[in-house]
Amino acid sequence: MKLRSARQAVHDAYAVHLMGKSTGINSREYWEEGQSKKPDNNQQVCNAVEAGMVIATVERLEEPYSSWAKWAYGPRTEHTLPEQARFFKWLEQDVMSRLEGMERNLRQATRDKVRDVVAYTVLDYRSYSANERHLYPVNLIIKRCKIHRQNWKRDFQFWHEYYWNLCDRQLDRSALIPVSEVINRLKHGKGHAY
């Protein structure tokens, strides 16, 4: 495995794990471009050990951090959908509890749009963190959710900013810092490797 970043390590670890389960995934897709052949047996064993260490770290995380890491950075295959669905279940519960706790009572139509705004915000964050491109910029969210522009700041901007910051400051940090520590141990031999 190429240990460039915690995000990449999570993706590659779960990809190596899926290939080891004989799920029919083409292993060539997951190796670095330009590599002319599949890694030899020794390299495959090393990759499996490194992947196992990263996966063990992600699996030990509390919820929603474990689900976040798998959903945000794991490979997008049918084999990981059930695991990744746990994150959206947590997100739905979090949004609903925050909506219930508001002093201002929102109409049901507005509540539904808030849920949509949050979902698009989280999808946009995932895209931005992976390739530094906004998949759903604010203007597109407004259009897709059929929000009147004059209502954005009053009813929806808070939710967009709150969940963007939640992804960046809480979910990413809590999920990726332990993975980064494993990468440092693997790269530099610091500490012991579980």
Backbone torsions as a table, in degrees:
resi	resn	phi	psi	omega
1	MET	NA	144.0	173.0
2	LYS	-88.9	118.8	-175.9
3	LEU	-99.5	74.8	-177.8
4	ARG	-88.8	-40.2	-178.6
5	SER	-152.1	164.6	178.4
6	ALA	-64.4	-39.7	179.3
7	ARG	-60.1	-47.6	-179.4
8	GLN	-65.9	-37.5	179.9
9	ALA	-63.0	-41.1	178.4
10	VAL	-62.3	-47.2	179.5
11	HIS	-59.1	-52.1	-176.1
12	ASP	-65.1	-37.2	-179.7
13	ALA	-62.0	-46.6	-179.9
14	TYR	-70.7	-30.6	175.9
15	ALA	-67.2	-44.1	177.8
16	VAL	-61.8	-41.4	179.3
17	HIS	-62.0	-44.1	179.3
18	LEU	-64.8	-38.0	179.4
19	MET	-66.9	-33.9	179.2
20	GLY	-71.2	-19.6	-179.8
21	LYS	-89.0	6.4	-179.4
22	SER	54.4	53.8	-179.0
23	THR	-90.4	5.0	178.7
24	GLY	85.1	10.7	179.2
25	ILE	-79.4	136.2	179.2
26	ASN	-73.4	113.2	-175.5
27	SER	-66.1	-25.7	180.0
28	ARG	-61.2	-30.1	-178.6
29	GLU	-64.0	-25.8	-172.9
30	TYR	-98.5	-4.4	178.4
31	TRP	-96.8	156.5	-174.3
32	GLU	-57.6	139.8	179.1
33	GLU	-60.8	147.4	178.3
34	GLY	89.6	-14.6	177.7
35	GLN	-75.0	123.8	-171.7
36	SER	-81.9	-18.5	-178.4
37	LYS	-142.2	162.9	177.2
38	LYS	-65.6	146.8	179.0
39	PRO	-59.5	149.8	178.6
40	ASP	-71.0	175.2	-175.6
41	ASN	-59.0	-42.1	179.5
42	ASN	-60.8	-43.5	179.8
43	GLN	-66.8	-37.4	177.8
44	GLN	-64.0	-40.0	178.1
45	VAL	-65.2	-44.9	177.9
46	CYS	-60.7	-43.8	178.3
47	ASN	-60.7	-41.9	-179.6
48	ALA	-65.7	-38.5	178.6
49	VAL	-66.7	-47.3	178.7
50	GLU	-60.9	-43.6	178.7
51	ALA	-61.3	-42.4	179.0
52	GLY	-61.1	-38.6	178.7
53	MET	-66.3	-42.0	178.9
54	VAL	-66.9	-45.7	-179.8
55	ILE	-62.5	-41.9	178.8
56	ALA	-60.6	-38.9	178.3
57	THR	-65.2	-45.9	-179.9
58	VAL	-64.4	-41.6	-178.1
59	GLU	-66.9	-27.4	179.0
60	ARG	-78.6	-14.3	179.8
61	LEU	-65.4	149.3	174.8
62	GLU	-71.8	161.6	173.1
63	GLU	-78.6	142.9	9.7
64	PRO	-92.9	6.7	-172.4
65	TYR	-66.9	-38.9	178.1
66	SER	-64.5	-47.4	178.6
67	SER	-63.6	-37.9	178.4
68	TRP	-60.7	-48.5	-177.9
69	ALA	-59.9	-42.7	-179.8
70	LYS	-68.7	-42.0	-178.5
71	TRP	-70.6	-46.3	-173.9
72	ALA	-75.1	-36.4	-170.3
73	TYR	-122.6	-9.2	178.4
74	GLY	-74.0	162.3	177.4
75	PRO	-64.0	146.4	-178.7
76	ARG	-94.4	89.3	179.1
77	THR	-131.4	165.1	179.2
78	GLU	-64.1	-22.0	-178.1
79	HIS	-74.7	-22.6	-177.6
80	THR	-103.2	-3.1	-178.3
81	LEU	-59.1	-44.3	179.7
82	PRO	-60.3	-41.0	179.0
83	GLU	-66.3	-40.8	-177.1
84	GLN	-72.7	-24.2	178.7
85	ALA	-65.4	-26.5	178.3
86	ARG	-59.9	-35.8	179.7
87	PHE	-64.3	-45.1	-179.2
88	PHE	-67.0	-30.3	175.4
89	LYS	-65.0	-44.7	177.5
90	TRP	-62.5	-43.8	-179.0
91	LEU	-60.4	-44.8	178.6
92	GLU	-59.1	-45.1	179.6
93	GLN	-64.9	-39.6	179.8
94	ASP	-63.9	-45.6	179.4
95	VAL	-63.0	-45.8	-178.1
96	MET	-63.5	-40.1	179.2
97	SER	-67.7	-35.8	177.5
98	ARG	-69.9	-38.3	176.7
99	LEU	-64.0	-41.1	179.1
100	GLU	-65.1	-33.4	-177.3
101	GLY	-80.9	-2.1	-179.0
102	MET	-73.7	142.8	175.6
103	GLU	-70.9	-39.9	-179.1
104	ARG	-81.6	128.3	-179.1
105	ASN	-86.0	122.0	179.3
106	LEU	-98.9	147.8	174.8
107	ARG	-64.7	158.1	-178.9
108	GLN	-61.7	-38.6	179.0
109	ALA	-62.2	-38.6	178.1
110	THR	-68.9	-40.5	177.8
111	ARG	-60.5	-42.1	178.3
112	ASP	-63.0	-40.0	178.6
113	LYS	-68.5	-35.5	176.3
114	VAL	-60.4	-45.3	178.5
115	ARG	-59.6	-41.0	178.6
116	ASP	-66.7	-42.4	178.5
117	VAL	-59.4	-44.3	-180.0
118	VAL	-63.2	-44.4	-179.9
119	ALA	-61.5	-46.5	178.1
120	TYR	-64.1	-36.6	179.5
121	THR	-63.2	-44.8	-179.3
122	VAL	-67.6	-40.6	175.8
123	LEU	-62.6	-40.2	178.5
124	ASP	-65.6	-41.0	178.6
125	TYR	-61.9	-43.8	179.3
126	ARG	-58.7	-44.8	178.9
127	SER	-64.2	-44.7	-177.6
128	TYR	-66.0	-39.8	-178.9
129	SER	-69.8	-29.1	-178.6
130	ALA	-83.3	-40.9	-174.6
131	ASN	-136.1	12.6	177.2
132	GLU	55.8	35.7	174.7
133	ARG	-129.1	136.9	176.6
134	HIS	-80.4	118.6	176.2
135	LEU	-79.7	-37.6	-180.0
136	TYR	-130.2	80.6	174.9
137	PRO	-66.0	164.0	-175.3
138	VAL	-52.4	-44.0	-178.6
139	ASN	-60.0	-38.4	178.9
140	LEU	-71.8	-37.8	176.8
141	ILE	-61.1	-45.4	178.8
142	ILE	-58.1	-44.2	-179.0
143	LYS	-67.8	-46.5	-177.3
144	ARG	-66.4	-34.7	-178.3
145	CYS	-89.0	-0.9	179.4
146	LYS	55.9	51.4	179.8
147	ILE	-98.0	135.3	173.4
148	HIS	-71.4	131.0	-175.1
149	ARG	-54.1	-37.6	-178.2
150	GLN	-68.2	-16.5	178.7
151	ASN	-92.9	-10.7	-176.5
152	TRP	-56.0	-54.8	-176.6
153	LYS	-64.4	-39.5	-176.4
154	ARG	-70.7	-45.1	-170.3
155	ASP	-108.5	-21.5	-167.8
156	PHE	-127.5	-26.8	-176.7
157	GLN	-58.9	-40.4	178.2
158	PHE	-55.8	-46.6	-176.8
159	TRP	-64.8	-41.2	178.1
160	HIS	-61.3	-50.2	-178.5
161	GLU	-66.3	-41.6	-178.1
162	TYR	-61.2	-48.7	-175.9
163	TYR	-76.4	-27.7	172.7
164	TRP	-63.2	-47.7	179.6
165	ASN	-66.6	-36.0	177.0
166	LEU	-61.2	-44.1	177.9
167	CYS	-62.3	-44.6	-174.4
168	ASP	-74.7	-47.5	-170.7
169	ARG	-92.7	-28.4	-176.7
170	GLN	-108.9	-57.1	-174.6
171	LEU	-66.1	-51.3	-179.6
172	ASP	-61.3	-48.8	-176.8
173	ARG	-63.1	-44.9	-178.2
174	SER	-68.2	-29.6	-179.2
175	ALA	-88.5	-37.2	-171.2
176	LEU	-91.3	-24.8	179.5
177	ILE	-62.6	-46.8	176.5
178	PRO	-61.1	-36.0	177.5
179	VAL	-66.5	-39.2	177.4
180	SER	-61.5	-37.9	177.9
181	GLU	-63.6	-39.9	176.9
182	VAL	-64.0	-43.4	179.0
183	ILE	-59.9	-43.6	178.5
184	ASN	-61.4	-41.3	177.9
185	ARG	-63.6	-41.2	-179.5
186	LEU	-68.8	-41.3	-177.4
187	LYS	-74.8	-43.4	-169.8
188	HIS	-112.3	-2.5	179.0
189	GLY	67.9	22.9	-179.7
190	LYS	-80.9	134.2	-180.0
191	GLY	72.0	-165.1	177.3
192	HIS	-109.6	153.3	-176.6
193	ALA	-98.6	76.4	177.3
194	TYR	43.1	NA	NA
